[in-house]
């Protein structure tokens, strides 16, 4: 991950520089949130897709 990039991780640890540049932003999420974001290209509420 480069400076200024954003990532979602389902891992249990989040500290600066763990996934690349310390200037990148990492958000921790559960699998449903990560999958919904991957499909939509942005953060969304996964409950919208659970029927």
mmCIF entry with sequence, helices, sheets and N, C-alpha, C, O atoms, coordinates in Angstrom:
data_MODEL
# 
_entry.id   MODEL 
# 
_entity.id                         1 
_entity.type                       polymer 
_entity.pdbx_number_of_molecules   1 
# 
_entity_poly.entity_id                      1 
_entity_poly.type                           'polypeptide(L)' 
_entity_poly.nstd_linkage                   no 
_entity_poly.nstd_monomer                   no 
_entity_poly.pdbx_seq_one_letter_code       
;(UNK)(UNK)(UNK)(UNK)(UNK)(UNK)(UNK)(UNK)(UNK)(UNK)(UNK)(UNK)(UNK)(UNK)(UNK)(UNK)
(UNK)(UNK)(UNK)(UNK)(UNK)(UNK)(UNK)(UNK)(UNK)(UNK)(UNK)(UNK)(UNK)(UNK)(UNK)(UNK)
(UNK)(UNK)(UNK)(UNK)(UNK)(UNK)(UNK)(UNK)(UNK)(UNK)(UNK)(UNK)(UNK)(UNK)(UNK)(UNK)
(UNK)(UNK)(UNK)
;
_entity_poly.pdbx_seq_one_letter_code_can   XXXXXXXXXXXXXXXXXXXXXXXXXXXXXXXXXXXXXXXXXXXXXXXXXXX 
_entity_poly.pdbx_strand_id                 A 
# 
loop_
_entity_poly_seq.entity_id 
_entity_poly_seq.num 
_entity_poly_seq.mon_id 
_entity_poly_seq.hetero 
1 1  UNK n 
1 2  UNK n 
1 3  UNK n 
1 4  UNK n 
1 5  UNK n 
1 6  UNK n 
1 7  UNK n 
1 8  UNK n 
1 9  UNK n 
1 10 UNK n 
1 11 UNK n 
1 12 UNK n 
1 13 UNK n 
1 14 UNK n 
1 15 UNK n 
1 16 UNK n 
1 17 UNK n 
1 18 UNK n 
1 19 UNK n 
1 20 UNK n 
1 21 UNK n 
1 22 UNK n 
1 23 UNK n 
1 24 UNK n 
1 25 UNK n 
1 26 UNK n 
1 27 UNK n 
1 28 UNK n 
1 29 UNK n 
1 30 UNK n 
1 31 UNK n 
1 32 UNK n 
1 33 UNK n 
1 34 UNK n 
1 35 UNK n 
1 36 UNK n 
1 37 UNK n 
1 38 UNK n 
1 39 UNK n 
1 40 UNK n 
1 41 UNK n 
1 42 UNK n 
1 43 UNK n 
1 44 UNK n 
1 45 UNK n 
1 46 UNK n 
1 47 UNK n 
1 48 UNK n 
1 49 UNK n 
1 50 UNK n 
1 51 UNK n 
# 
_struct_asym.id          A 
_struct_asym.entity_id   1 
# 
loop_
_struct_conf.conf_type_id 
_struct_conf.id 
_struct_conf.pdbx_PDB_helix_id 
_struct_conf.beg_label_comp_id 
_struct_conf.beg_label_asym_id 
_struct_conf.beg_label_seq_id 
_struct_conf.pdbx_beg_PDB_ins_code 
_struct_conf.end_label_comp_id 
_struct_conf.end_label_asym_id 
_struct_conf.end_label_seq_id 
_struct_conf.pdbx_end_PDB_ins_code 
_struct_conf.beg_auth_comp_id 
_struct_conf.beg_auth_asym_id 
_struct_conf.beg_auth_seq_id 
_struct_conf.end_auth_comp_id 
_struct_conf.end_auth_asym_id 
_struct_conf.end_auth_seq_id 
_struct_conf.pdbx_PDB_helix_class 
_struct_conf.details 
_struct_conf.pdbx_PDB_helix_length 
HELX_P HELX_P1 AA1 UNK A 31 ? UNK A 40 ? UNK A 31 UNK A 40 1 ? 10 
HELX_P HELX_P2 AA2 UNK A 46 ? UNK A 49 ? UNK A 46 UNK A 49 5 ? 4  
# 
_struct_conf_type.id          HELX_P 
_struct_conf_type.criteria    ? 
_struct_conf_type.reference   ? 
# 
_struct_sheet.id               AA1 
_struct_sheet.type             ? 
_struct_sheet.number_strands   2 
_struct_sheet.details          ? 
# 
_struct_sheet_order.sheet_id     AA1 
_struct_sheet_order.range_id_1   1 
_struct_sheet_order.range_id_2   2 
_struct_sheet_order.offset       ? 
_struct_sheet_order.sense        parallel 
# 
loop_
_struct_sheet_range.sheet_id 
_struct_sheet_range.id 
_struct_sheet_range.beg_label_comp_id 
_struct_sheet_range.beg_label_asym_id 
_struct_sheet_range.beg_label_seq_id 
_struct_sheet_range.pdbx_beg_PDB_ins_code 
_struct_sheet_range.end_label_comp_id 
_struct_sheet_range.end_label_asym_id 
_struct_sheet_range.end_label_seq_id 
_struct_sheet_range.pdbx_end_PDB_ins_code 
_struct_sheet_range.beg_auth_comp_id 
_struct_sheet_range.beg_auth_asym_id 
_struct_sheet_range.beg_auth_seq_id 
_struct_sheet_range.end_auth_comp_id 
_struct_sheet_range.end_auth_asym_id 
_struct_sheet_range.end_auth_seq_id 
AA1 1 UNK A 6  ? UNK A 9  ? UNK A 6  UNK A 9  
AA1 2 UNK A 25 ? UNK A 28 ? UNK A 25 UNK A 28 
# 
loop_
_atom_site.group_PDB 
_atom_site.id 
_atom_site.type_symbol 
_atom_site.label_atom_id 
_atom_site.label_alt_id 
_atom_site.label_comp_id 
_atom_site.label_asym_id 
_atom_site.label_entity_id 
_atom_site.label_seq_id 
_atom_site.pdbx_PDB_ins_code 
_atom_site.Cartn_x 
_atom_site.Cartn_y 
_atom_site.Cartn_z 
_atom_site.occupancy 
_atom_site.B_iso_or_equiv 
_atom_site.pdbx_formal_charge 
_atom_site.auth_seq_id 
_atom_site.auth_comp_id 
_atom_site.auth_asym_id 
_atom_site.auth_atom_id 
_atom_site.pdbx_PDB_model_num 
ATOM 1   N N  . UNK A 1 1  ? 0.832   -1.155  0.000  1.00 0.00 ? 1  UNK A N  1 
ATOM 2   C CA . UNK A 1 1  ? 0.000   0.000   0.000  1.00 0.00 ? 1  UNK A CA 1 
ATOM 3   C C  . UNK A 1 1  ? 0.892   1.237   0.000  1.00 0.00 ? 1  UNK A C  1 
ATOM 4   O O  . UNK A 1 1  ? 1.876   1.310   0.736  1.00 0.00 ? 1  UNK A O  1 
ATOM 5   N N  . UNK A 1 2  ? 0.537   2.191   -0.823 1.00 0.00 ? 2  UNK A N  1 
ATOM 6   C CA . UNK A 1 2  ? 1.336   3.408   -0.915 1.00 0.00 ? 2  UNK A CA 1 
ATOM 7   C C  . UNK A 1 2  ? 0.788   4.547   -0.087 1.00 0.00 ? 2  UNK A C  1 
ATOM 8   O O  . UNK A 1 2  ? -0.298  4.435   0.483  1.00 0.00 ? 2  UNK A O  1 
ATOM 9   N N  . UNK A 1 3  ? 1.513   5.626   -0.014 1.00 0.00 ? 3  UNK A N  1 
ATOM 10  C CA . UNK A 1 3  ? 1.069   6.799   0.738  1.00 0.00 ? 3  UNK A CA 1 
ATOM 11  C C  . UNK A 1 3  ? -0.284  7.297   0.231  1.00 0.00 ? 3  UNK A C  1 
ATOM 12  O O  . UNK A 1 3  ? -0.483  7.444   -0.975 1.00 0.00 ? 3  UNK A O  1 
ATOM 13  N N  . UNK A 1 4  ? -1.205  7.553   1.147  1.00 0.00 ? 4  UNK A N  1 
ATOM 14  C CA . UNK A 1 4  ? -2.513  8.079   0.785  1.00 0.00 ? 4  UNK A CA 1 
ATOM 15  C C  . UNK A 1 4  ? -3.527  7.036   0.345  1.00 0.00 ? 4  UNK A C  1 
ATOM 16  O O  . UNK A 1 4  ? -4.698  7.369   0.167  1.00 0.00 ? 4  UNK A O  1 
ATOM 17  N N  . UNK A 1 5  ? -3.116  5.778   0.161  1.00 0.00 ? 5  UNK A N  1 
ATOM 18  C CA . UNK A 1 5  ? -4.056  4.739   -0.238 1.00 0.00 ? 5  UNK A CA 1 
ATOM 19  C C  . UNK A 1 5  ? -4.854  4.258   0.968  1.00 0.00 ? 5  UNK A C  1 
ATOM 20  O O  . UNK A 1 5  ? -4.432  4.413   2.114  1.00 0.00 ? 5  UNK A O  1 
ATOM 21  N N  . UNK A 1 6  ? -6.016  3.672   0.687  1.00 0.00 ? 6  UNK A N  1 
ATOM 22  C CA . UNK A 1 6  ? -6.912  3.190   1.734  1.00 0.00 ? 6  UNK A CA 1 
ATOM 23  C C  . UNK A 1 6  ? -7.153  1.698   1.520  1.00 0.00 ? 6  UNK A C  1 
ATOM 24  O O  . UNK A 1 6  ? -7.327  1.245   0.388  1.00 0.00 ? 6  UNK A O  1 
ATOM 25  N N  . UNK A 1 7  ? -7.162  0.936   2.624  1.00 0.00 ? 7  UNK A N  1 
ATOM 26  C CA . UNK A 1 7  ? -7.405  -0.505  2.545  1.00 0.00 ? 7  UNK A CA 1 
ATOM 27  C C  . UNK A 1 7  ? -8.341  -0.934  3.668  1.00 0.00 ? 7  UNK A C  1 
ATOM 28  O O  . UNK A 1 7  ? -8.419  -0.294  4.716  1.00 0.00 ? 7  UNK A O  1 
ATOM 29  N N  . UNK A 1 8  ? -9.041  -2.022  3.424  1.00 0.00 ? 8  UNK A N  1 
ATOM 30  C CA . UNK A 1 8  ? -9.858  -2.655  4.458  1.00 0.00 ? 8  UNK A CA 1 
ATOM 31  C C  . UNK A 1 8  ? -9.196  -3.984  4.762  1.00 0.00 ? 8  UNK A C  1 
ATOM 32  O O  . UNK A 1 8  ? -8.813  -4.717  3.850  1.00 0.00 ? 8  UNK A O  1 
ATOM 33  N N  . UNK A 1 9  ? -9.062  -4.292  6.032  1.00 0.00 ? 9  UNK A N  1 
ATOM 34  C CA . UNK A 1 9  ? -8.444  -5.543  6.452  1.00 0.00 ? 9  UNK A CA 1 
ATOM 35  C C  . UNK A 1 9  ? -9.359  -6.268  7.430  1.00 0.00 ? 9  UNK A C  1 
ATOM 36  O O  . UNK A 1 9  ? -10.025 -5.645  8.257  1.00 0.00 ? 9  UNK A O  1 
ATOM 37  N N  . UNK A 1 10 ? -9.381  -7.586  7.322  1.00 0.00 ? 10 UNK A N  1 
ATOM 38  C CA . UNK A 1 10 ? -10.125 -8.390  8.290  1.00 0.00 ? 10 UNK A CA 1 
ATOM 39  C C  . UNK A 1 10 ? -9.180  -8.971  9.334  1.00 0.00 ? 10 UNK A C  1 
ATOM 40  O O  . UNK A 1 10 ? -9.589  -9.778  10.169 1.00 0.00 ? 10 UNK A O  1 
ATOM 41  N N  . UNK A 1 11 ? -7.931  -8.565  9.284  1.00 0.00 ? 11 UNK A N  1 
ATOM 42  C CA . UNK A 1 11 ? -6.944  -9.021  10.265 1.00 0.00 ? 11 UNK A CA 1 
ATOM 43  C C  . UNK A 1 11 ? -7.219  -8.442  11.639 1.00 0.00 ? 11 UNK A C  1 
ATOM 44  O O  . UNK A 1 11 ? -8.006  -7.507  11.788 1.00 0.00 ? 11 UNK A O  1 
ATOM 45  N N  . UNK A 1 12 ? -6.567  -9.004  12.635 1.00 0.00 ? 12 UNK A N  1 
ATOM 46  C CA . UNK A 1 12 ? -6.832  -8.577  14.007 1.00 0.00 ? 12 UNK A CA 1 
ATOM 47  C C  . UNK A 1 12 ? -5.866  -7.500  14.509 1.00 0.00 ? 12 UNK A C  1 
ATOM 48  O O  . UNK A 1 12 ? -5.971  -7.061  15.654 1.00 0.00 ? 12 UNK A O  1 
ATOM 49  N N  . UNK A 1 13 ? -4.925  -7.073  13.659 1.00 0.00 ? 13 UNK A N  1 
ATOM 50  C CA . UNK A 1 13 ? -3.965  -6.063  14.097 1.00 0.00 ? 13 UNK A CA 1 
ATOM 51  C C  . UNK A 1 13 ? -3.901  -4.931  13.094 1.00 0.00 ? 13 UNK A C  1 
ATOM 52  O O  . UNK A 1 13 ? -3.950  -5.137  11.881 1.00 0.00 ? 13 UNK A O  1 
ATOM 53  N N  . UNK A 1 14 ? -3.791  -3.737  13.630 1.00 0.00 ? 14 UNK A N  1 
ATOM 54  C CA . UNK A 1 14 ? -3.726  -2.555  12.782 1.00 0.00 ? 14 UNK A CA 1 
ATOM 55  C C  . UNK A 1 14 ? -2.739  -1.577  13.407 1.00 0.00 ? 14 UNK A C  1 
ATOM 56  O O  . UNK A 1 14 ? -3.055  -0.944  14.415 1.00 0.00 ? 14 UNK A O  1 
ATOM 57  N N  . UNK A 1 15 ? -1.575  -1.446  12.838 1.00 0.00 ? 15 UNK A N  1 
ATOM 58  C CA . UNK A 1 15 ? -0.644  -0.428  13.302 1.00 0.00 ? 15 UNK A CA 1 
ATOM 59  C C  . UNK A 1 15 ? 0.082   0.161   12.110 1.00 0.00 ? 15 UNK A C  1 
ATOM 60  O O  . UNK A 1 15 ? 0.213   -0.478  11.066 1.00 0.00 ? 15 UNK A O  1 
ATOM 61  N N  . UNK A 1 16 ? 0.548   1.373   12.274 1.00 0.00 ? 16 UNK A N  1 
ATOM 62  C CA . UNK A 1 16 ? 1.152   2.133   11.179 1.00 0.00 ? 16 UNK A CA 1 
ATOM 63  C C  . UNK A 1 16 ? 2.276   1.362   10.495 1.00 0.00 ? 16 UNK A C  1 
ATOM 64  O O  . UNK A 1 16 ? 3.178   0.836   11.148 1.00 0.00 ? 16 UNK A O  1 
ATOM 65  N N  . UNK A 1 17 ? 2.203   1.307   9.179  1.00 0.00 ? 17 UNK A N  1 
ATOM 66  C CA . UNK A 1 17 ? 3.253   0.674   8.398  1.00 0.00 ? 17 UNK A CA 1 
ATOM 67  C C  . UNK A 1 17 ? 3.127   -0.831  8.243  1.00 0.00 ? 17 UNK A C  1 
ATOM 68  O O  . UNK A 1 17 ? 3.932   -1.433  7.532  1.00 0.00 ? 17 UNK A O  1 
ATOM 69  N N  . UNK A 1 18 ? 2.166   -1.452  8.867  1.00 0.00 ? 18 UNK A N  1 
ATOM 70  C CA . UNK A 1 18 ? 2.032   -2.913  8.790  1.00 0.00 ? 18 UNK A CA 1 
ATOM 71  C C  . UNK A 1 18 ? 1.752   -3.395  7.364  1.00 0.00 ? 18 UNK A C  1 
ATOM 72  O O  . UNK A 1 18 ? 2.232   -4.456  6.967  1.00 0.00 ? 18 UNK A O  1 
ATOM 73  N N  . UNK A 1 19 ? 0.989   -2.634  6.602  1.00 0.00 ? 19 UNK A N  1 
ATOM 74  C CA . UNK A 1 19 ? 0.618   -3.064  5.253  1.00 0.00 ? 19 UNK A CA 1 
ATOM 75  C C  . UNK A 1 19 ? 1.314   -2.233  4.174  1.00 0.00 ? 19 UNK A C  1 
ATOM 76  O O  . UNK A 1 19 ? 0.855   -2.195  3.032  1.00 0.00 ? 19 UNK A O  1 
ATOM 77  N N  . UNK A 1 20 ? 2.391   -1.583  4.519  1.00 0.00 ? 20 UNK A N  1 
ATOM 78  C CA . UNK A 1 20 ? 3.106   -0.766  3.542  1.00 0.00 ? 20 UNK A CA 1 
ATOM 79  C C  . UNK A 1 20 ? 3.467   0.579   4.131  1.00 0.00 ? 20 UNK A C  1 
ATOM 80  O O  . UNK A 1 20 ? 4.047   0.667   5.213  1.00 0.00 ? 20 UNK A O  1 
ATOM 81  N N  . UNK A 1 21 ? 3.122   1.612   3.414  1.00 0.00 ? 21 UNK A N  1 
ATOM 82  C CA . UNK A 1 21 ? 3.480   2.965   3.833  1.00 0.00 ? 21 UNK A CA 1 
ATOM 83  C C  . UNK A 1 21 ? 2.772   3.381   5.122  1.00 0.00 ? 21 UNK A C  1 
ATOM 84  O O  . UNK A 1 21 ? 1.580   3.118   5.281  1.00 0.00 ? 21 UNK A O  1 
ATOM 85  N N  . UNK A 1 22 ? 3.486   4.024   6.039  1.00 0.00 ? 22 UNK A N  1 
ATOM 86  C CA . UNK A 1 22 ? 2.846   4.549   7.244  1.00 0.00 ? 22 UNK A CA 1 
ATOM 87  C C  . UNK A 1 22 ? 1.822   5.652   6.945  1.00 0.00 ? 22 UNK A C  1 
ATOM 88  O O  . UNK A 1 22 ? 0.993   5.976   7.795  1.00 0.00 ? 22 UNK A O  1 
ATOM 89  N N  . UNK A 1 23 ? 1.882   6.227   5.735  1.00 0.00 ? 23 UNK A N  1 
ATOM 90  C CA . UNK A 1 23 ? 0.924   7.265   5.354  1.00 0.00 ? 23 UNK A CA 1 
ATOM 91  C C  . UNK A 1 23 ? -0.357  6.688   4.754  1.00 0.00 ? 23 UNK A C  1 
ATOM 92  O O  . UNK A 1 23 ? -1.274  7.441   4.428  1.00 0.00 ? 23 UNK A O  1 
ATOM 93  N N  . UNK A 1 24 ? -0.434  5.374   4.604  1.00 0.00 ? 24 UNK A N  1 
ATOM 94  C CA . UNK A 1 24 ? -1.655  4.739   4.119  1.00 0.00 ? 24 UNK A CA 1 
ATOM 95  C C  . UNK A 1 24 ? -2.666  4.612   5.250  1.00 0.00 ? 24 UNK A C  1 
ATOM 96  O O  . UNK A 1 24 ? -2.301  4.688   6.423  1.00 0.00 ? 24 UNK A O  1 
ATOM 97  N N  . UNK A 1 25 ? -3.934  4.418   4.902  1.00 0.00 ? 25 UNK A N  1 
ATOM 98  C CA . UNK A 1 25 ? -4.985  4.285   5.910  1.00 0.00 ? 25 UNK A CA 1 
ATOM 99  C C  . UNK A 1 25 ? -5.554  2.877   5.846  1.00 0.00 ? 25 UNK A C  1 
ATOM 100 O O  . UNK A 1 25 ? -5.939  2.408   4.775  1.00 0.00 ? 25 UNK A O  1 
ATOM 101 N N  . UNK A 1 26 ? -5.610  2.206   6.986  1.00 0.00 ? 26 UNK A N  1 
ATOM 102 C CA . UNK A 1 26 ? -6.131  0.846   7.073  1.00 0.00 ? 26 UNK A CA 1 
ATOM 103 C C  . UNK A 1 26 ? -7.321  0.844   8.015  1.00 0.00 ? 26 UNK A C  1 
ATOM 104 O O  . UNK A 1 26 ? -7.236  1.336   9.141  1.00 0.00 ? 26 UNK A O  1 
ATOM 105 N N  . UNK A 1 27 ? -8.427  0.289   7.549  1.00 0.00 ? 27 UNK A N  1 
ATOM 106 C CA . UNK A 1 27 ? -9.621  0.147   8.368  1.00 0.00 ? 27 UNK A CA 1 
ATOM 107 C C  . UNK A 1 27 ? -9.834  -1.326  8.656  1.00 0.00 ? 27 UNK A C  1 
ATOM 108 O O  . UNK A 1 27 ? -9.736  -2.158  7.754  1.00 0.00 ? 27 UNK A O  1 
ATOM 109 N N  . UNK A 1 28 ? -10.123 -1.655  9.907  1.00 0.00 ? 28 UNK A N  1 
ATOM 110 C CA . UNK A 1 28 ? -10.428 -3.028  10.280 1.00 0.00 ? 28 UNK A CA 1 
ATOM 111 C C  . UNK A 1 28 ? -11.928 -3.235  10.167 1.00 0.00 ? 28 UNK A C  1 
ATOM 112 O O  . UNK A 1 28 ? -12.715 -2.383  10.581 1.00 0.00 ? 28 UNK A O  1 
ATOM 113 N N  . UNK A 1 29 ? -12.321 -4.375  9.600  1.00 0.00 ? 29 UNK A N  1 
ATOM 114 C CA . UNK A 1 29 ? -13.740 -4.646  9.391  1.00 0.00 ? 29 UNK A CA 1 
ATOM 115 C C  . UNK A 1 29 ? -13.991 -6.146  9.465  1.00 0.00 ? 29 UNK A C  1 
ATOM 116 O O  . UNK A 1 29 ? -13.068 -6.950  9.342  1.00 0.00 ? 29 UNK A O  1 
ATOM 117 N N  . UNK A 1 30 ? -15.242 -6.506  9.665  1.00 0.00 ? 30 UNK A N  1 
ATOM 118 C CA . UNK A 1 30 ? -15.584 -7.928  9.618  1.00 0.00 ? 30 UNK A CA 1 
ATOM 119 C C  . UNK A 1 30 ? -15.709 -8.353  8.150  1.00 0.00 ? 30 UNK A C  1 
ATOM 120 O O  . UNK A 1 30 ? -15.658 -7.519  7.246  1.00 0.00 ? 30 UNK A O  1 
ATOM 121 N N  . UNK A 1 31 ? -15.870 -9.638  7.934  1.00 0.00 ? 31 UNK A N  1 
ATOM 122 C CA . UNK A 1 31 ? -15.888 -10.178 6.572  1.00 0.00 ? 31 UNK A CA 1 
ATOM 123 C C  . UNK A 1 31 ? -17.036 -9.618  5.738  1.00 0.00 ? 31 UNK A C  1 
ATOM 124 O O  . UNK A 1 31 ? -16.859 -9.365  4.546  1.00 0.00 ? 31 UNK A O  1 
ATOM 125 N N  . UNK A 1 32 ? -18.200 -9.421  6.334  1.00 0.00 ? 32 UNK A N  1 
ATOM 126 C CA . UNK A 1 32 ? -19.349 -8.911  5.575  1.00 0.00 ? 32 UNK A CA 1 
ATOM 127 C C  . UNK A 1 32 ? -19.096 -7.493  5.072  1.00 0.00 ? 32 UNK A C  1 
ATOM 128 O O  . UNK A 1 32 ? -19.412 -7.178  3.924  1.00 0.00 ? 32 UNK A O  1 
ATOM 129 N N  . UNK A 1 33 ? -18.531 -6.641  5.914  1.00 0.00 ? 33 UNK A N  1 
ATOM 130 C CA . UNK A 1 33 ? -18.241 -5.262  5.516  1.00 0.00 ? 33 UNK A CA 1 
ATOM 131 C C  . UNK A 1 33 ? -17.158 -5.244  4.443  1.00 0.00 ? 33 UNK A C  1 
ATOM 132 O O  . UNK A 1 33 ? -17.266 -4.499  3.469  1.00 0.00 ? 33 UNK A O  1 
ATOM 133 N N  . UNK A 1 34 ? -16.125 -6.049  4.608  1.00 0.00 ? 34 UNK A N  1 
ATOM 134 C CA . UNK A 1 34 ? -15.039 -6.098  3.625  1.00 0.00 ? 34 UNK A CA 1 
ATOM 135 C C  . UNK A 1 34 ? -15.541 -6.592  2.273  1.00 0.00 ? 34 UNK A C  1 
ATOM 136 O O  . UNK A 1 34 ? -15.167 -6.039  1.239  1.00 0.00 ? 34 UNK A O  1 
ATOM 137 N N  . UNK A 1 35 ? -16.381 -7.621  2.264  1.00 0.00 ? 35 UNK A N  1 
ATOM 138 C CA . UNK A 1 35 ? -16.913 -8.154  1.008  1.00 0.00 ? 35 UNK A CA 1 
ATOM 139 C C  . UNK A 1 35 ? -17.820 -7.136  0.319  1.00 0.00 ? 35 UNK A C  1 
ATOM 140 O O  . UNK A 1 35 ? -17.728 -6.946  -0.894 1.00 0.00 ? 35 UNK A O  1 
ATOM 141 N N  . UNK A 1 36 ? -18.690 -6.484  1.081  1.00 0.00 ? 36 UNK A N  1 
ATOM 142 C CA . UNK A 1 36 ? -19.584 -5.485  0.495  1.00 0.00 ? 36 UNK A CA 1 
ATOM 143 C C  . UNK A 1 36 ? -18.781 -4.325  -0.085 1.00 0.00 ? 36 UNK A C  1 
ATOM 144 O O  . UNK A 1 36 ? -19.119 -3.818  -1.154 1.00 0.00 ? 36 UNK A O  1 
ATOM 145 N N  . UNK A 1 37 ? -17.733 -3.902  0.599  1.00 0.00 ? 37 UNK A N  1 
ATOM 146 C CA . UNK A 1 37 ? -16.896 -2.820  0.100  1.00 0.00 ? 37 UNK A CA 1 
ATOM 147 C C  . UNK A 1 37 ? -16.151 -3.239  -1.164 1.00 0.00 ? 37 UNK A C  1 
ATOM 148 O O  . UNK A 1 37 ? -16.006 -2.442  -2.090 1.00 0.00 ? 37 UNK A O  1 
ATOM 149 N N  . UNK A 1 38 ? -15.680 -4.479  -1.207 1.00 0.00 ? 38 UNK A N  1 
ATOM 150 C CA . UNK A 1 38 ? -14.963 -4.968  -2.392 1.00 0.00 ? 38 UNK A CA 1 
ATOM 151 C C  . UNK A 1 38 ? -15.886 -4.989  -3.613 1.00 0.00 ? 38 UNK A C  1 
ATOM 152 O O  . UNK A 1 38 ? -15.456 -4.674  -4.723 1.00 0.00 ? 38 UNK A O  1 
ATOM 153 N N  . UNK A 1 39 ? -17.130 -5.351  -3.412 1.00 0.00 ? 39 UNK A N  1 
ATOM 154 C CA . UNK A 1 39 ? -18.076 -5.423  -4.523 1.00 0.00 ? 39 UNK A CA 1 
ATOM 155 C C  . UNK A 1 39 ? -18.545 -4.054  -4.991 1.00 0.00 ? 39 UNK A C  1 
ATOM 156 O O  . UNK A 1 39 ? -18.902 -3.879  -6.156 1.00 0.00 ? 39 UNK A O  1 
ATOM 157 N N  . UNK A 1 40 ? -18.542 -3.082  -4.080 1.00 0.00 ? 40 UNK A N  1 
ATOM 158 C CA . UNK A 1 40 ? -19.058 -1.752  -4.408 1.00 0.00 ? 40 UNK A CA 1 
ATOM 159 C C  . UNK A 1 40 ? -17.979 -0.704  -4.635 1.00 0.00 ? 40 UNK A C  1 
ATOM 160 O O  . UNK A 1 40 ? -18.265 0.372   -5.160 1.00 0.00 ? 40 UNK A O  1 
ATOM 161 N N  . UNK A 1 41 ? -16.749 -1.001  -4.250 1.00 0.00 ? 41 UNK A N  1 
ATOM 162 C CA . UNK A 1 41 ? -15.666 -0.037  -4.425 1.00 0.00 ? 41 UNK A CA 1 
ATOM 163 C C  . UNK A 1 41 ? -15.681 1.090   -3.418 1.00 0.00 ? 41 UNK A C  1 
ATOM 164 O O  . UNK A 1 41 ? -14.976 2.085   -3.588 1.00 0.00 ? 41 UNK A O  1 
ATOM 165 N N  . UNK A 1 42 ? -16.480 0.949   -2.367 1.00 0.00 ? 42 UNK A N  1 
ATOM 166 C CA . UNK A 1 42 ? -16.552 1.951   -1.308 1.00 0.00 ? 42 UNK A CA 1 
ATOM 167 C C  . UNK A 1 42 ? -17.182 1.295   -0.082 1.00 0.00 ? 42 UNK A C  1 
ATOM 168 O O  . UNK A 1 42 ? -17.738 0.201   -0.172 1.00 0.00 ? 42 UNK A O  1 
ATOM 169 N N  . UNK A 1 43 ? -17.090 1.970   1.061  1.00 0.00 ? 43 UNK A N  1 
ATOM 170 C CA . UNK A 1 43 ? -17.715 1.444   2.266  1.00 0.00 ? 43 UNK A CA 1 
ATOM 171 C C  . UNK A 1 43 ? -19.232 1.511   2.117  1.00 0.00 ? 43 UNK A C  1 
ATOM 172 O O  . UNK A 1 43 ? -19.778 2.559   1.771  1.00 0.00 ? 43 UNK A O  1 
ATOM 173 N N  . UNK A 1 44 ? -19.905 0.409   2.373  1.00 0.00 ? 44 UNK A N  1 
ATOM 174 C CA . UNK A 1 44 ? -21.365 0.360   2.345  1.00 0.00 ? 44 UNK A CA 1 
ATOM 175 C C  . UNK A 1 44 ? -21.851 -0.497  3.505  1.00 0.00 ? 44 UNK A C  1 
ATOM 176 O O  . UNK A 1 44 ? -21.074 -1.246  4.097  1.00 0.00 ? 44 UNK A O  1 
ATOM 177 N N  . UNK A 1 45 ? -23.115 -0.388  3.823  1.00 0.00 ? 45 UNK A N  1 
ATOM 178 C CA . UNK A 1 45 ? -23.721 -1.200  4.879  1.00 0.00 ? 45 UNK A CA 1 
ATOM 179 C C  . UNK A 1 45 ? -24.067 -2.569  4.299  1.00 0.00 ? 45 UNK A C  1 
ATOM 180 O O  . UNK A 1 45 ? -24.926 -2.653  3.421  1.00 0.00 ? 45 UNK A O  1 
ATOM 181 N N  . UNK A 1 46 ? -23.423 -3.648  4.765  1.00 0.00 ? 46 UNK A N  1 
ATOM 182 C CA . UNK A 1 46 ? -23.672 -4.967  4.183  1.00 0.00 ? 46 UNK A CA 1 
ATOM 183 C C  . UNK A 1 46 ? -25.085 -5.487  4.444  1.00 0.00 ? 46 UNK A C  1 
ATOM 184 O O  . UNK A 1 46 ? -25.540 -6.391  3.744  1.00 0.00 ? 46 UNK A O  1 
ATOM 185 N N  . UNK A 1 47 ? -25.783 -4.941  5.430  1.00 0.00 ? 47 UNK A N  1 
ATOM 186 C CA . UNK A 1 47 ? -27.148 -5.395  5.706  1.00 0.00 ? 47 UNK A CA 1 
ATOM 187 C C  . UNK A 1 47 ? -28.067 -5.137  4.525  1.00 0.00 ? 47 UNK A C  1 
ATOM 188 O O  . UNK A 1 47 ? -29.099 -5.794  4.384  1.00 0.00 ? 47 UNK A O  1 
ATOM 189 N N  . UNK A 1 48 ? -27.706 -4.200  3.690  1.00 0.00 ? 48 UNK A N  1 
ATOM 190 C CA . UNK A 1 48 ? -28.487 -3.877  2.478  1.00 0.00 ? 48 UNK A CA 1 
ATOM 191 C C  . UNK A 1 48 ? -28.554 -5.088  1.547  1.00 0.00 ? 48 UNK A C  1 
ATOM 192 O O  . UNK A 1 48 ? -29.508 -5.228  0.783  1.00 0.00 ? 48 UNK A O  1 
ATOM 193 N N  . UNK A 1 49 ? -27.543 -5.966  1.607  1.00 0.00 ? 49 UNK A N  1 
ATOM 194 C CA . UNK A 1 49 ? -27.438 -7.086  0.680  1.00 0.00 ? 49 UNK A CA 1 
ATOM 195 C C  . UNK A 1 49 ? -27.848 -8.418  1.300  1.00 0.00 ? 49 UNK A C  1 
ATOM 196 O O  . UNK A 1 49 ? -27.834 -9.443  0.619  1.00 0.00 ? 49 UNK A O  1 
ATOM 197 N N  . UNK A 1 50 ? -28.208 -8.419  2.566  1.00 0.00 ? 50 UNK A N  1 
ATOM 198 C CA . UNK A 1 50 ? -28.621 -9.651  3.240  1.00 0.00 ? 50 UNK A CA 1 
ATOM 199 C C  . UNK A 1 50 ? -30.134 -9.729  3.230  1.00 0.00 ? 50 UNK A C  1 
ATOM 200 O O  . UNK A 1 50 ? -30.809 -8.958  3.913  1.00 0.00 ? 50 UNK A O  1 
ATOM 201 N N  . UNK A 1 51 ? -30.656 -10.648 2.466  1.00 0.00 ? 51 UNK A N  1 
ATOM 202 C CA . UNK A 1 51 ? -32.117 -10.803 2.437  1.00 0.00 ? 51 UNK A CA 1 
ATOM 203 C C  . UNK A 1 51 ? -32.525 -12.228 2.665  1.00 0.00 ? 51 UNK A C  1 
ATOM 204 O O  . UNK A 1 51 ? -33.717 -12.536 2.672  1.00 0.00 ? 51 UNK A O  1 
# 
